[in-house]
């Protein structure tokens, strides 16, 4: 499928922002690795060959009796006795990090939190759990939570802004007053109160944050629809009998999405920061969940273990910086001034005006 000329120019502008372009690839690699966290950090072997048969503990749960043990419960592969039974008749393939986010290392040479070592690359937290494993799983939860929250809040915000801007008048006035009141509420305190009433889960916390995050794009989309509602192509569509829904979705919304897409990386940043803040205060994900905010809280509570706070700080700083750089590159890609000034079809030494005439002719 061939790309349109404007899409090619936008991609060229995105690649021209080297910092944002490389930040996108770095973030994408980190995110893909975190999606396969079970294959990178796990307290179960990825593959077992025992008595000429293959087993996949990473996908299935096997009782200890499968490998010659005595109990019908799920196998504890870190037990030296069980490992000896398996290695007698086969072998095991472990993940690079033989710990999951909830695995407690009972063989620490010092009391927890233990400093970085060859066994625990970034040390352990105050419960003896591996910091690297919790970082990988926590990174995945934070990014997935931010992506889902950004997607849902963007859909609601775009719909609300489109209705406001297109119909205007009393509809716009009432919506604006409601949004002003809604945005004036103390969001963080309300989230803390609601989270203390019920036990928060991933989806419950997502719904609570969605109540207050959907207003981020309303003003941008509303302004685009207010500007476009009286343009000639909208009037022509009305004269031809097109319905309001058709005009909003097919004709005005594509123009409004340009401004919307430039804001979405920054909304994702805010979503991740909000989840981290709630986890740091203890009102976020359920206790025991891998979380960057919880690791920050542990660093605050264990000042004698500086690797906890420093690790969480650098991970958050790098992740949020990458997202900011990506947002800047997306903004450049959709900036009409840069799109006109940097014609992808121009050859070296060709003037911008000549490139524009060439593009128009094509």
C-alpha positions in Angstrom: 0.0 0.0 0.0 1.5 3.3 -1.1 1.8 6.1 1.3 0.3 9.5 0.5 2.7 12.4 -0.1 1.7 14.1 3.2 2.3 10.9 5.1 5.8 10.5 3.6 6.6 14.1 4.5 5.5 13.5 8.1 7.6 10.4 8.4 10.6 12.3 6.9 10.0 15.1 9.5 9.8 12.5 12.3 13.1 10.9 11.2 14.7 14.3 10.9 14.3 14.8 14.6 17.2 12.4 15.5 16.7 12.6 19.2 13.0 11.7 19.0 13.6 9.1 16.3 16.2 7.2 18.3 14.2 7.6 21.5 11.3 5.9 19.8 13.4 2.9 18.9 15.0 2.7 22.3 11.6 2.9 24.0 10.1 0.3 21.6 12.9 -2.2 22.4 12.5 -1.7 26.1 8.8 -2.1 25.8 9.0 -5.3 23.7 11.5 -6.8 26.2 9.1 -6.0 29.1 6.2 -7.6 27.2 8.2 -10.9 27.3 9.1 -10.4 31.0 8.3 -14.0 31.8 11.1 -15.1 29.4 13.6 -12.6 30.8 13.0 -12.9 34.5 11.3 -15.9 35.9 11.7 -18.3 38.9 10.5 -21.2 36.6 12.6 -22.8 33.9 11.7 -22.0 30.3 12.2 -25.5 29.2 12.8 -28.9 31.0 13.9 -32.1 29.4 13.2 -34.9 31.9 13.2 -38.7 31.1 13.2 -38.0 27.4 10.1 -35.7 27.6 9.9 -31.9 27.2 8.1 -29.7 29.7 7.3 -26.0 29.5 7.0 -24.7 33.1 6.8 -21.1 31.8 3.4 -22.0 30.2 2.1 -24.9 32.3 2.1 -25.8 36.0 3.4 -29.3 36.8 3.1 -31.1 40.1 6.3 -32.2 41.9 5.4 -35.9 41.3 6.0 -35.3 37.6 9.7 -35.2 38.3 9.8 -37.9 40.9 8.9 -35.8 43.9 6.5 -36.6 46.7 3.9 -33.7 46.6 1.0 -33.0 44.3 1.4 -29.3 44.6 3.1 -27.2 41.9 6.9 -27.8 41.6 9.3 -25.4 43.4 12.0 -25.5 40.8 14.4 -23.5 43.1 14.3 -26.3 45.7 17.8 -28.0 45.6 16.1 -31.4 46.1 13.8 -30.9 43.1 16.6 -29.6 40.9 18.7 -32.6 41.8 15.8 -34.9 40.7 15.4 -33.2 37.4 19.2 -33.0 36.6 19.5 -36.7 37.3 17.4 -37.5 34.2 17.6 -34.3 32.2 18.4 -30.6 32.2 16.7 -27.2 32.6 16.9 -23.9 30.6 16.5 -20.9 32.9 15.7 -17.3 32.0 18.6 -14.8 32.1 17.3 -13.6 35.5 16.2 -16.6 37.6 13.8 -14.5 39.7 10.2 -13.3 39.2 8.9 -10.1 40.7 7.5 -12.0 43.7 10.4 -14.4 44.3 12.1 -14.0 47.6 15.8 -14.9 47.7 16.3 -16.8 50.9 20.0 -17.3 50.3 21.2 -13.7 50.8 24.6 -13.4 52.4 23.4 -10.2 54.2 20.1 -9.1 55.6 17.6 -7.6 53.1 17.8 -5.2 51.4 21.0 -6.7 49.9 23.4 -4.6 47.8 24.0 -5.4 44.1 25.8 -8.7 43.4 26.4 -11.2 40.7 23.2 -13.0 41.8 21.0 -9.9 42.1 22.3 -7.4 39.6 20.7 -4.3 41.3 20.3 -5.8 44.7 17.1 -6.8 46.5 14.4 -4.8 48.2 13.6 -5.0 51.9 11.7 -8.2 51.4 14.5 -10.0 49.5 12.9 -9.7 46.1 15.2 -9.1 43.0 15.1 -5.4 42.0 15.8 -6.1 38.3 12.9 -8.5 38.0 10.5 -6.1 39.7 11.7 -3.3 37.4 11.0 -5.3 34.3 7.5 -6.2 35.4 6.8 -2.8 36.8 7.9 -1.1 33.6 5.4 -3.3 31.7 2.5 -2.5 34.0 3.3 1.2 34.0 3.5 1.5 30.2 0.4 -0.7 29.5 -1.6 1.2 32.1 -0.5 4.5 30.6 -1.3 3.3 27.0 -4.8 2.0 28.0 -5.6 5.1 30.0 -4.4 7.4 27.2 -6.4 5.5 24.6 -9.7 5.6 26.6 -9.3 9.1 27.8 -8.5 10.3 24.3 -11.6 8.7 22.8 -13.8 10.3 25.4 -12.0 13.6 25.2 -12.2 13.7 21.4 -15.9 12.9 21.4 -16.7 15.6 24.0 -14.6 18.2 22.3 -16.1 17.4 18.9 -19.7 17.8 20.2 -18.8 21.1 21.9 -17.0 22.6 18.9 -19.3 21.5 16.2 -22.7 22.4 17.7 -21.5 25.4 19.7 -24.0 27.7 21.3 -25.8 26.5 24.4 -24.2 23.0 24.1 -20.7 24.5 24.2 -21.6 26.8 27.0 -23.0 24.1 29.3 -20.1 21.7 28.5 -17.6 24.4 29.2 -19.1 25.2 32.6 -19.2 21.5 33.5 -15.6 20.9 32.5 -14.4 24.0 34.5 -16.2 22.6 37.6 -14.9 19.1 37.0 -11.3 20.2 36.5 -11.5 22.3 39.7 -12.0 19.2 41.8 -9.0 18.1 43.9 -8.2 15.1 41.8 -5.5 13.5 43.8 -7.4 13.7 47.1 -10.5 12.2 45.5 -8.4 9.4 44.1 -6.9 8.7 47.5 -10.4 8.7 49.1 -11.8 6.4 46.5 -8.8 4.1 46.5 -9.1 3.8 50.3 -12.7 2.8 50.2 -12.2 -0.2 47.9 -9.2 -2.5 47.2 -7.8 -1.1 43.9 -7.1 -3.5 41.0 -5.7 -2.6 37.6 -9.0 -2.0 36.0 -10.6 -0.4 39.0 -7.7 2.1 39.3 -7.9 2.6 35.5 -11.6 3.6 35.8 -10.9 6.0 38.7 -8.2 7.8 36.8 -10.3 7.8 33.6 -12.9 9.9 35.5 -10.5 12.8 35.6 -8.1 12.3 32.7 -10.5 12.6 29.8 -10.6 16.4 29.8 -7.0 16.7 28.6 -7.9 16.8 24.9 -11.3 18.5 25.1 -10.1 22.0 24.6 -7.8 21.1 21.7 -10.4 19.2 19.8 -13.1 21.8 20.6 -10.9 24.6 19.1 -10.3 22.6 15.9 -14.0 22.0 15.5 -14.9 25.6 16.2 -12.5 26.7 13.5 -13.7 24.2 10.9 -17.4 24.3 11.5 -17.8 27.4 9.3 -15.3 26.5 6.5 -16.5 26.1 3.0 -16.1 22.3 2.8 -18.3 21.9 5.8 -21.0 24.2 4.4 -20.8 22.3 1.1 -21.3 19.0 2.9 -24.3 20.4 4.7 -25.8 21.7 1.4 -25.4 18.3 -0.1 -27.5 16.8 2.7 -24.7 15.1 4.7 -25.7 14.4 8.3 -23.9 16.0 11.3 -22.4 12.7 12.3 -21.0 12.2 8.8 -19.5 15.6 8.7 -18.0 15.3 12.1 -16.4 11.9 11.6 -15.4 12.0 7.9 -14.6 15.6 7.2 -13.7 17.5 10.4 -12.3 14.8 12.7 -9.3 13.9 10.5 -8.1 17.6 10.7 -8.6 17.6 14.5 -6.7 14.4 14.9 -3.5 16.1 13.9 -3.5 18.3 17.0 -4.7 15.3 19.1 -1.8 13.0 18.1 0.8 15.6 19.0 -0.6 15.7 22.6 -0.9 11.9 23.1 2.7 11.2 24.1 2.5 13.9 26.8 -0.8 12.4 28.1 0.9 9.0 28.3 3.6 10.7 30.4 1.1 12.1 32.7 -0.7 8.8 33.1 2.5 6.9 34.1 3.4 9.7 36.5 0.0 9.6 38.2 0.1 5.8 38.6 3.7 6.1 40.1 2.5 8.8 42.5 -0.4 6.7 43.7 1.8 3.7 44.2 4.4 5.8 46.0 1.6 7.0 48.4 0.3 3.5 48.9 -3.0 4.0 47.1 -2.2 2.4 43.8 -2.0 -1.2 42.7 -2.6 -4.0 45.2 0.3 -4.7 47.7 2.9 -7.0 46.2 2.4 -5.8 42.6 5.6 -4.8 40.8 5.5 -1.0 40.7 8.0 1.8 40.1 6.2 3.9 42.7 6.5 1.2 45.3 10.2 0.9 44.6 10.5 4.6 45.2 8.7 4.3 48.5 11.1 1.5 49.5 14.0 3.8 48.6 12.5 6.5 50.9 12.0 4.0 53.7 15.5 2.4 53.4 17.9 5.3 53.1 20.7 2.9 54.0 20.1 1.1 50.7 20.6 3.9 48.1 20.5 1.5 45.2 16.7 1.3 45.6 15.9 5.0 45.3 18.6 5.6 42.6 17.4 2.7 40.5 13.8 3.8 40.5 14.8 7.4 39.9 16.9 6.7 36.9 14.4 4.3 35.3 11.6 6.8 35.7 13.8 9.7 34.4 14.9 7.7 31.4 11.5 6.4 30.5 9.8 9.8 30.8 12.6 11.6 28.9 12.2 9.1 26.1 8.5 9.8 25.9 9.0 13.5 25.9 11.5 13.3 23.1 9.1 11.1 21.1 6.4 13.6 21.7 8.6 16.4 20.4 9.3 14.4 17.2 5.6 13.7 16.7 4.9 17.3 17.1 7.5 18.2 14.5 6.0 15.5 12.2 2.6 17.1 12.2 3.8 20.7 12.3 2.5 22.2 9.0 5.4 24.8 8.9 8.0 22.0 9.0 6.0 20.0 6.5 6.1 22.8 4.0 9.7 23.8 4.7 11.1 20.3 4.5 9.7 18.7 1.3 10.6 15.0 1.2 10.5 15.1 -2.6 13.2 17.9 -2.9 16.6 17.0 -4.2 19.8 18.4 -2.9 20.1 22.0 -4.1 16.5 22.2 -5.2 14.7 25.3 -3.9 11.7 24.9 -1.6 9.4 26.7 -4.1 10.5 24.4 -6.9 9.9 21.3 -4.7 6.4 22.6 -3.8 5.6 23.0 -7.5 6.9 19.5 -8.2 4.8 18.1 -5.4 1.7 19.9 -6.7 2.3 18.6 -10.2 2.6 15.0 -8.9 
